[in-house]
Every structure is written in structure tokens, then in C-alpha cells.
């Protein structure tokens, strides 16, 4: 069922403790310790966290010859929509109830040991995009990153997985209210990157993951070409750094 709006039923902010709820805030006063043993001036520092600290973000794609399509999901993002209640230094160009992004979710208590990233990526792909993938087919997509290290201690692990878009099924979600109305979005890879650059897809992890997928596939979006299509003299210059390329037969 399509979601067309969002209303606040109750504001429980007043009287709530910083260490309760899904997101928790630790309010510290810190100071720097210098190499010579001296201390800097104390300063306040709030750290936002949660019980399950880290997350996995997985970009799902299907490659058919030169064409690469990615599977994203569009869902309600209350923090973005509720920006309408604030006086912003630079107002948004429009209100956003829905945000398009790649599948992602927190690493839960049971996600430990070898294969944890792959299993969680597979679970989120099914819950949020209706795609079934074998965890063995999930590839880590470069190193993890801190999305906002001045505010939160969350670290995001990036992954990719090839899917068959025609075999995707109904999106069931995880049962939470926030995932009500989530729908699948399929775009050409280059169009998805353009959407990120224009702000139509205003999700930072999605843009980063899509560009890393380009590296993995050896695809150059600015040229709309693959590295192996370039003249020999240019291949080395355009070889993507940091992530091993796969060939078309690997996809």
C-alpha cells in the first residue's frame, strides 16, 4: 500500500533518558592527551550509538552484456521528512517522505564469525528488495567506512551481489512500521549514479557503493565503457584502485 504522509502520534522526547531507546547518546567531556604528557582544554562531545553498532550495505546488480542494472529500494525515512519542522540555514528544495537507497541493515547479535557480513547482506537483500541471494555469492566491496564520525560510532561494511531481477519476489520487510510501503526500484547503473549526483537519490552510502561497484565491474560511468573495452595503452591508466575487477564471465 502506498504511503502518502506521516504524522506524529506522540513526542516522547521530554523526560526520555539519553541511554534508552533505539538510538542512545553518551554525553562526555573529553580532552586531548598530547605526546609530551600535557592535556588540552576539556570540551563537550556527544556520541550517538545503538546496541547493534555496525551495519552492512549491499548493492544488488544484474549484468547482461554491457548493461548493468541495480536494485534499490524506496521507503519512508522519517528523519528526512521531519526536517520540515526545522528552520534550516539552507532550506530543502522539496519535502521528501520516501528516500531511494541500497539495501542495508545492522549487524545483529547473531552475526558473528566468518561469513557474518555475507549472511546479513543476503538477509537484507531479501527483506528490503525481495531478492534471494546465496551468501556465498556476496563480495565485500572495499573497506568499511564511518558515515559521520563526528556524531556516531557506526561503521558500515559494503558488499555487492549479483541477482536475477526477473526472479525478485514481494518485499516482506522485517515487520517494522518504518518498512511499510517499501518498494523496489530498478535502474541502470549509470542512471542511478546520475541520480545520486543530482540529489534525486540523496543517500551518501548509495552513491559510494555504486561507485565501488563500478570499480568492481571495471565500468567507467563517465565514459559509459568498461576498462576491457579501452585501447591497451589506456587500460592501465583507468584500472580502478583498491578493488579487484571481475570479468563479464564472473558476473
C-alpha positions as CSV (number, residue, x, y, z in Angstrom):
1,X,0.0,0.0,0.0
2,X,1.4,3.4,-1.0
3,X,2.3,5.8,1.9
4,X,1.4,9.4,1.2
5,X,2.1,11.1,4.6
6,X,3.4,10.8,8.1
7,X,2.0,12.1,11.3
8,X,3.5,12.3,14.8
9,X,1.3,10.4,17.2
10,X,3.4,11.2,20.3
11,X,6.6,13.1,21.0
12,X,8.3,11.3,23.8
13,X,11.5,13.5,23.8
14,X,10.8,15.4,27.0
15,X,11.6,13.2,30.0
16,X,13.4,10.5,28.0
17,X,16.8,9.4,29.0
18,X,19.8,9.6,26.7
19,X,20.7,5.9,27.3
20,X,17.3,4.4,26.4
21,X,15.6,3.9,23.0
22,X,16.9,2.5,19.8
23,X,19.4,5.3,19.4
24,X,21.4,6.2,22.5
25,X,23.5,9.3,23.3
26,X,26.5,9.4,25.6
27,X,27.3,12.9,26.7
28,X,31.0,13.2,27.5
29,X,33.5,15.9,28.4
30,X,36.8,15.0,26.8
31,X,40.3,16.4,26.5
32,X,43.2,15.6,24.3
33,X,46.3,13.9,25.6
34,X,49.5,15.2,24.0
35,X,52.7,13.4,23.2
36,X,54.6,15.4,25.9
37,X,52.0,14.3,28.5
38,X,50.2,17.6,28.7
39,X,46.4,17.8,28.4
40,X,44.2,20.1,26.3
41,X,41.2,22.0,27.4
42,X,38.1,19.9,28.1
43,X,35.3,20.1,25.6
44,X,31.8,18.5,25.3
45,X,31.3,15.6,22.9
46,X,28.1,13.7,22.3
47,X,28.3,10.2,20.8
48,X,25.2,8.6,19.2
49,X,25.2,4.8,19.1
50,X,22.9,1.8,19.4
51,X,23.0,-1.7,20.8
52,X,24.0,-3.2,17.5
53,X,26.6,-0.6,16.4
54,X,27.7,-1.6,12.9
55,X,25.8,-2.1,9.6
56,X,26.0,-3.8,6.2
57,X,25.0,-2.1,3.0
58,X,24.7,-4.3,-0.1
59,X,24.4,-3.1,-3.7
60,X,22.5,-5.6,-5.8
61,X,23.1,-5.8,-9.6
62,X,22.5,-7.7,-12.7
63,X,24.8,-7.5,-15.7
64,X,23.7,-8.5,-19.1
65,X,26.4,-7.9,-21.7
66,X,27.3,-4.2,-21.4
67,X,24.2,-3.3,-19.5
68,X,24.3,-3.2,-15.7
69,X,21.1,-2.7,-13.6
70,X,21.0,-2.1,-9.9
71,X,18.2,-3.0,-7.5
72,X,17.4,-0.3,-4.9
73,X,14.6,0.2,-2.5
74,X,12.4,3.2,-1.8
75,X,11.0,3.6,1.6
76,X,9.8,6.1,4.3
77,X,12.6,7.9,6.1
78,X,11.0,9.9,8.9
79,X,14.2,11.9,9.9
80,X,14.4,13.3,6.4
81,X,10.7,14.1,6.2
82,X,10.6,15.7,9.6
83,X,13.3,18.2,8.5
84,X,10.2,20.3,7.5
85,X,9.7,21.1,11.2
86,X,13.1,22.9,11.4
87,X,14.4,26.3,10.4
88,X,17.2,25.4,8.1
89,X,20.1,27.6,7.1
90,X,19.6,26.3,3.6
91,X,16.1,25.1,3.1
92,X,15.4,21.8,1.2
93,X,14.3,22.2,-2.4
94,X,11.4,19.8,-1.5
95,X,10.0,17.7,1.2
96,X,11.0,14.0,1.0
97,X,8.8,11.3,2.5
98,X,10.5,8.5,0.6
99,X,14.2,8.0,0.0
100,X,15.8,5.7,-2.5
101,X,18.8,3.7,-1.4
102,X,20.5,0.4,-1.4
103,X,19.5,-2.4,1.0
104,X,21.2,-2.1,4.4
105,X,20.8,-3.3,7.9
106,X,22.5,-3.5,11.3
107,X,24.8,-6.4,12.2
108,X,22.8,-8.2,14.9
109,X,23.9,-10.2,17.9
110,X,24.0,-13.4,16.0
111,X,26.0,-12.0,13.1
112,X,29.4,-13.1,14.4
113,X,32.2,-15.1,13.0
114,X,33.2,-16.0,9.4
115,X,30.5,-15.2,6.8
116,X,28.6,-12.8,9.0
117,X,28.8,-9.9,6.6
118,X,27.6,-12.2,3.7
119,X,24.7,-13.7,5.7
120,X,23.4,-10.3,6.8
121,X,23.7,-8.9,3.3
122,X,21.7,-11.8,2.0
123,X,19.0,-11.3,4.7
124,X,18.7,-7.6,4.0
125,X,18.5,-8.2,0.2
126,X,15.5,-10.5,0.7
127,X,13.8,-8.3,3.4
128,X,14.2,-5.0,1.6
129,X,14.3,-5.8,-2.1
130,X,12.7,-9.2,-2.4
131,X,15.8,-10.7,-4.0
132,X,17.1,-14.1,-2.9
133,X,20.9,-14.5,-3.0
134,X,23.3,-17.1,-1.8
135,X,25.6,-15.6,0.9
136,X,28.5,-17.4,-0.8
137,X,27.9,-15.0,-3.8
138,X,28.3,-11.9,-1.7
139,X,31.5,-10.0,-2.2
140,X,32.9,-7.4,0.2
141,X,33.1,-4.1,-1.6
142,X,36.2,-2.4,-0.3
143,X,36.9,-1.4,3.3
144,X,34.3,-0.3,5.8
145,X,33.6,3.4,6.4
146,X,32.3,5.7,9.2
147,X,29.4,7.7,7.7
148,X,29.5,10.5,10.2
149,X,32.5,10.1,12.6
150,X,31.9,13.4,14.4
151,X,28.5,12.2,15.6
152,X,28.2,8.4,15.6
153,X,30.4,5.4,16.1
154,X,28.6,3.4,13.4
155,X,30.7,1.7,10.8
156,X,29.3,0.5,7.5
157,X,30.6,-2.6,5.7
158,X,29.9,-2.5,2.0
159,X,29.1,-5.6,-0.2
160,X,27.8,-6.5,-3.6
161,X,25.9,-9.4,-5.0
162,X,24.7,-10.4,-8.5
163,X,20.9,-11.1,-8.7
164,X,18.3,-12.1,-11.3
165,X,15.9,-9.2,-11.3
166,X,13.1,-11.2,-13.0
167,X,13.1,-13.7,-10.1
168,X,12.5,-11.0,-7.4
169,X,9.5,-11.5,-5.2
170,X,7.3,-9.5,-2.9
171,X,9.0,-7.3,-0.4
172,X,8.1,-8.5,3.0
173,X,10.3,-6.3,5.2
174,X,11.3,-7.0,8.7
175,X,7.9,-6.3,10.3
176,X,8.7,-2.8,11.5
177,X,6.4,0.1,10.8
178,X,9.1,2.0,9.0
179,X,9.3,-0.5,6.2
180,X,5.6,-0.3,5.4
181,X,5.2,0.8,1.8
182,X,8.7,-0.1,0.7
183,X,9.0,-0.7,-3.0
184,X,11.7,-2.0,-5.3
185,X,13.4,0.4,-7.8
186,X,15.5,-0.9,-10.7
187,X,17.8,1.5,-12.6
188,X,20.6,1.3,-15.0
189,X,23.9,1.8,-13.0
190,X,24.8,5.0,-14.8
191,X,21.3,6.5,-14.3
192,X,21.5,5.6,-10.6
193,X,24.8,7.4,-10.2
194,X,23.4,10.4,-12.1
195,X,20.5,10.4,-9.6
196,X,22.9,10.5,-6.7
197,X,24.9,13.4,-8.2
198,X,21.7,15.4,-9.0
199,X,20.3,14.8,-5.5
200,X,17.4,12.7,-6.7
201,X,18.9,9.8,-4.7
202,X,20.1,11.7,-1.7
203,X,21.8,8.8,0.2
204,X,25.5,9.0,0.7
205,X,26.2,5.3,1.2
206,X,24.3,4.5,-2.0
207,X,26.5,6.8,-4.1
208,X,29.6,5.4,-2.5
209,X,28.5,1.8,-3.0
210,X,27.5,2.4,-6.7
211,X,30.9,3.9,-7.5
212,X,32.7,1.0,-5.8
213,X,30.5,-1.4,-7.8
214,X,31.8,0.4,-10.9
215,X,35.4,-0.3,-9.7
216,X,34.5,-4.0,-9.2
217,X,33.0,-4.3,-12.6
218,X,35.7,-2.3,-14.3
219,X,33.0,0.1,-15.5
220,X,33.7,3.8,-16.2
221,X,30.5,5.7,-15.9
222,X,32.0,9.0,-17.2
223,X,32.9,7.1,-20.4
224,X,30.0,4.6,-20.4
225,X,32.6,2.0,-21.1
226,X,34.3,-0.9,-19.4
227,X,38.1,-1.0,-18.9
228,X,38.5,-4.0,-21.1
229,X,36.9,-2.1,-24.0
230,X,39.6,0.5,-23.9
231,X,42.8,0.5,-26.1
232,X,45.7,-1.3,-24.4
233,X,47.5,2.0,-23.7
234,X,44.6,3.3,-21.6
235,X,43.7,0.2,-19.7
236,X,46.4,0.5,-17.0
237,X,45.6,4.2,-16.6
238,X,41.9,3.6,-16.0
239,X,42.2,0.4,-13.9
240,X,40.2,1.0,-10.7
241,X,42.2,1.3,-7.5
242,X,41.7,-0.8,-4.4
243,X,39.0,-3.2,-5.6
244,X,39.8,-6.2,-7.9
245,X,37.8,-6.2,-11.1
246,X,35.7,-9.1,-12.2
247,X,35.3,-10.1,-15.8
248,X,31.9,-10.4,-17.5
249,X,32.1,-14.2,-17.2
250,X,32.5,-13.8,-13.4
251,X,29.3,-11.7,-13.1
